[in-house]
Amino acid sequence: METMAHNRTLGRSGIEVSPLGFGCWAIGGEWQSTDGQPLGWGEVDDDESVRAIRRALDLGVTFFDTADAYGTGHSERVLGRALGKHRGDVVVATKWGNVFDERTRIREGQDDSPEHVRRALTASLRRLNTDHVDLYQLHISDADPERAAQLRDACEGLVREGLIRAYAWSTDDPDRAAVFAEGPHCAAVQHRLNILQDAPELLALCAESDLASINRSPLAMGLLAGKHTAGRPLDHGDIRNAPPAWLPGFIANAGADPVWLRRVDALRSILTSDGRTLAQGALAWIWARSPRTIPIPGFRTVAQAEENAGALAKGPLTAGQMADVDRILGR
């Protein structure tokens, strides 16, 4: 079994990161939309979040992905506190585009203006307690492509000033991602990718444009962590209990979708081969899918950090296992 001994590169930026990143959405805690919809993953213990981040560092994780909106600034603050003097040892990615009130913890809307980029970055730098962001990502997945071209050019200006090292767009639309890819310092696309939701067009774009593929939802919002059963509602403050249209696999007030759980069960024996947990197998599939992939599973506890980081020692799935997965899923 091959371990993930080698770092992966953020596209043409030359920035090296561990093959596994940690996604910091969940540690932002509870926040809401203006109509009261939950946008977080329920309550968090900040001290446990800090311990989990520091444990990840001990285990070789050097890439952390957050956003200004997660917990309306709270995730950035917790990450900044946890990294402390280790800031220079890691690569920090954050995002902009949402407008929110830190006091009320409400997301109020979006701002796709070039002027907002600098305002948002200045605020993120303060919360993260750093003088630069390594990867700055547009967080409006469906932004107008012409407007996005202006935002890309604004990011180029921030690179020249040394405030960011590279930038990316968090979007599942290959045509939109291609607009950012035209910028010299675009380094990645952040998009959804997991064993149940493949993204061949985006992976092809990353290969053609020399970009990293940063993978959100690598565990299908927890379905591939093996902790869900059908019909069990989730916490009231958990976005999966009132899932928006872009979040399949869960049913409002009823927990995980039984159809999706059956797919997970069909894959279980492959994913848990070679001593892996289900989650570690799901990450192994992503690494085998493309040499450009960098999955960023979420976490809220030290135990989750240890399980996710433990996937590194197990490495990617084999070609034979990948073929078995395609056969089971009818791909």
C-alpha positions in Angstrom: 0.0 0.0 0.0 1.4 3.4 -1.1 1.5 6.1 1.5 1.0 9.8 0.6 4.6 10.7 1.1 4.8 13.5 -1.3 3.2 17.0 -1.1 1.0 18.3 -3.8 1.4 21.6 -5.5 -1.2 24.4 -5.8 -1.1 24.4 -9.5 1.3 26.7 -11.2 1.9 28.7 -8.0 4.6 26.3 -6.9 3.1 26.5 -3.4 3.5 23.0 -1.8 0.8 21.6 0.6 0.2 18.3 2.3 -2.0 16.1 0.1 -4.8 16.5 2.7 -6.1 19.9 3.8 -8.5 20.6 6.6 -11.8 22.5 5.9 -12.7 25.0 8.6 -16.4 25.5 7.9 -17.7 23.4 10.8 -15.5 25.1 13.4 -17.1 28.4 12.6 -20.1 27.4 14.7 -23.7 28.5 14.2 -24.7 31.2 11.7 -27.8 31.9 9.7 -29.3 33.5 6.6 -31.6 36.5 6.9 -34.6 34.1 6.9 -33.3 32.0 9.7 -31.9 29.1 7.7 -28.9 27.5 9.4 -25.7 27.9 7.6 -23.3 26.2 10.0 -23.0 22.7 11.5 -24.3 23.3 15.0 -22.6 24.2 18.2 -18.8 24.0 18.6 -16.2 24.1 21.4 -13.5 26.6 20.3 -10.9 25.0 22.6 -11.5 21.6 21.0 -11.2 23.2 17.6 -7.9 24.7 18.5 -6.6 21.4 19.8 -7.8 19.6 16.6 -6.0 22.1 14.4 -2.8 21.8 16.4 -3.1 18.0 16.3 -3.5 18.2 12.5 -0.2 20.1 12.4 1.5 17.4 14.5 0.3 14.8 12.0 1.7 16.6 8.9 -1.3 18.7 7.7 -0.1 22.0 6.3 -3.1 23.3 4.4 -6.1 24.9 6.1 -9.1 26.3 4.1 -11.6 28.7 5.7 -13.8 31.6 4.6 -14.7 35.0 6.0 -18.4 34.0 6.1 -17.9 30.7 8.1 -19.4 31.6 11.5 -19.4 35.2 10.2 -15.7 35.6 10.9 -15.5 33.1 13.8 -13.7 30.3 11.8 -11.0 32.7 10.8 -10.5 33.9 14.3 -10.3 30.3 15.7 -7.8 29.3 12.9 -5.6 32.4 13.6 -5.6 31.6 17.3 -4.7 27.9 16.7 -1.9 28.6 14.3 -0.2 31.3 16.3 3.6 31.0 15.9 3.1 28.2 13.3 1.6 30.5 10.7 4.8 30.4 8.7 4.7 26.6 8.5 1.3 26.3 6.8 -0.7 27.4 3.8 -3.9 29.3 4.6 -6.7 29.7 2.2 -9.8 31.8 2.8 -12.7 33.2 0.7 -14.6 36.4 0.1 -17.9 37.5 -1.5 -20.4 37.2 1.3 -21.5 40.1 3.4 -22.4 39.4 7.1 -22.9 40.8 10.5 -20.4 39.3 13.0 -22.5 40.5 16.0 -25.8 38.9 14.9 -24.1 36.0 13.1 -26.3 36.6 10.0 -25.2 36.4 6.4 -26.8 39.4 4.8 -26.0 38.9 1.1 -23.2 39.0 -1.4 -20.9 41.7 -2.8 -19.2 41.0 -6.2 -17.7 44.5 -6.5 -13.9 44.9 -7.0 -13.9 47.4 -4.2 -15.2 44.8 -1.8 -12.2 42.4 -2.4 -9.8 44.7 -0.6 -12.3 45.4 2.2 -12.9 41.7 2.8 -9.2 40.8 2.6 -8.2 43.5 5.1 -10.8 42.1 7.6 -9.7 38.5 7.0 -6.1 39.4 7.6 -7.0 41.0 10.9 -9.1 38.0 12.0 -6.4 35.5 10.9 -3.7 37.6 12.6 -1.5 37.4 9.5 0.0 39.8 6.9 -0.9 37.7 3.9 -3.3 35.0 2.6 -1.7 32.2 0.6 -4.8 31.4 -1.5 -7.7 33.8 -1.8 -10.9 32.4 -3.3 -14.1 33.9 -4.7 -17.0 32.5 -2.7 -19.8 33.4 -5.1 -20.2 30.2 -7.1 -22.5 31.7 -9.7 -21.0 35.1 -10.1 -21.3 36.8 -13.5 -18.3 35.8 -15.7 -17.6 39.3 -16.9 -17.7 40.6 -13.3 -15.4 37.7 -12.3 -12.8 38.8 -14.9 -12.7 42.1 -13.0 -12.3 40.3 -9.7 -9.5 38.2 -11.2 -7.7 41.3 -12.2 -8.2 42.8 -8.7 -6.6 39.6 -7.3 -3.6 40.1 -9.6 -3.2 43.5 -8.0 -3.2 42.0 -4.5 -0.5 39.5 -5.6 1.7 42.4 -6.7 1.2 44.0 -3.3 2.2 40.8 -1.5 -1.1 40.6 0.3 -2.0 37.2 -1.4 0.2 34.7 -3.1 -2.4 33.1 -5.4 -6.1 33.0 -6.0 -8.9 30.7 -7.0 -12.7 30.4 -7.6 -14.9 28.2 -5.5 -17.4 27.0 -8.2 -18.7 23.8 -9.7 -19.0 25.4 -13.2 -16.1 24.6 -15.5 -16.8 27.6 -17.7 -16.7 30.0 -14.8 -13.5 28.4 -13.4 -11.9 28.9 -16.8 -12.4 32.7 -16.5 -10.2 32.7 -13.4 -7.8 30.2 -15.0 -6.7 32.9 -17.5 -5.0 34.9 -14.7 -1.3 34.2 -14.3 -1.6 33.7 -10.5 -4.7 31.6 -10.5 -3.6 28.4 -8.8 -6.7 26.3 -8.2 -10.4 25.6 -8.5 -12.3 24.6 -5.3 -15.1 22.3 -6.2 -17.2 19.5 -4.9 -15.7 16.0 -5.4 -16.4 12.8 -3.7 -16.8 9.1 -4.7 -20.6 9.7 -5.1 -20.3 13.0 -7.0 -17.5 12.9 -9.6 -16.4 16.1 -11.5 -14.7 15.0 -14.7 -15.0 18.4 -16.5 -13.4 20.3 -13.6 -10.6 17.8 -13.3 -10.0 18.1 -17.0 -9.8 21.9 -16.7 -7.3 21.6 -13.8 -5.1 19.3 -16.0 -5.3 21.6 -19.0 -4.7 24.8 -17.1 -2.2 23.5 -14.5 -4.4 24.1 -11.5 -4.9 22.3 -8.2 -8.3 20.7 -7.6 -9.3 21.6 -4.0 -12.1 19.3 -3.0 -14.9 20.4 -0.8 -17.5 17.8 0.4 -14.9 15.0 0.1 -17.0 13.0 2.6 -20.3 14.0 1.0 -21.2 16.3 3.9 -20.5 13.4 6.4 -22.4 10.6 4.5 -19.0 9.0 3.9 -17.9 9.3 7.5 -20.2 6.3 8.3 -22.0 8.0 11.2 -25.4 8.5 9.7 -28.5 6.4 9.7 -31.8 7.0 7.8 -34.6 8.8 9.6 -32.5 10.4 12.4 -32.9 14.2 12.3 -29.9 16.3 12.9 -29.3 19.2 15.3 -31.5 22.2 14.7 -28.5 24.5 13.9 -27.1 22.0 11.4 -27.4 23.0 7.7 -28.1 19.4 6.8 -31.3 19.4 8.8 -32.8 22.0 6.5 -30.7 21.3 3.4 -30.7 23.9 0.5 -31.1 22.7 -3.1 -27.3 22.4 -3.6 -26.9 19.9 -0.7 -28.3 16.5 -1.8 -28.1 13.4 0.3 -30.2 14.7 3.2 -33.9 15.2 3.8 -35.3 18.1 5.8 -35.8 17.1 9.4 -35.2 13.4 8.6 -31.4 13.1 8.3 -29.6 11.1 5.7 -31.4 10.1 2.5 -31.7 6.2 2.5 -31.0 6.1 -1.3 -27.6 7.7 -0.7 -26.9 5.5 2.3 -27.5 2.4 0.2 -24.8 3.7 -2.3 -22.4 4.1 0.6 -23.1 0.6 1.8 -22.4 -0.8 -1.7 -19.0 0.8 -1.6 -18.2 0.0 2.0 -16.1 -3.1 1.5 -13.8 -1.4 -1.0 -13.4 1.8 1.0 -12.6 -0.1 4.3 -10.0 -2.4 2.7 -6.4 -2.4 3.9 -7.4 -1.3 7.4 -9.0 2.0 6.4 -12.0 3.6 8.0 -14.8 4.5 5.6 -13.8 8.2 5.7 -10.1 7.3 5.0 -11.3 5.2 2.0 -13.3 8.1 0.6 -10.2 10.3 0.8 -8.1 7.5 -0.8 -10.5 7.5 -3.8 -10.0 11.2 -4.3 -6.2 10.9 -4.3 -6.4 8.1 -6.9 -8.8 10.1 -9.0 -6.2 12.7 -10.0 -2.7 13.7 -8.9 -4.0 17.3 -8.6 -6.6 16.6 -6.0 -6.4 18.0 -2.4 -9.4 17.0 -0.3 -10.4 19.3 2.6 -12.6 17.3 4.9 -14.2 19.2 7.8 -13.7 18.5 11.5 -14.9 19.5 14.9 -12.9 17.2 17.2 -9.4 15.9 17.8 -10.7 12.4 17.0 -11.9 13.5 13.6 -8.6 15.3 12.9 -6.7 12.1 13.8 -9.0 9.9 11.6 -8.7 12.2 8.6 -5.0 12.6 8.9 -4.6 8.9 9.3 -5.6 8.5 5.7 -2.2 9.9 4.6 -0.5 6.7 5.8 -2.8 4.5 3.8 -2.4 6.3 0.5 -4.6 6.2 -2.6 -6.8 3.3 -3.8 -5.4 1.0 -6.5 -6.4 1.1 -10.1 -8.2 -2.2 -9.6 -10.2 -0.7 -6.7 -11.0 2.4 -8.7 -12.4 0.1 -11.5 -14.5 -1.8 -8.9 -16.0 1.5 -7.7 -17.0 2.6 -11.2 -18.6 -0.8 -11.8 -20.6 -0.7 -8.6 -21.8 2.9 -9.3 -22.5 2.1 -13.0 -20.0 4.7 -14.3 
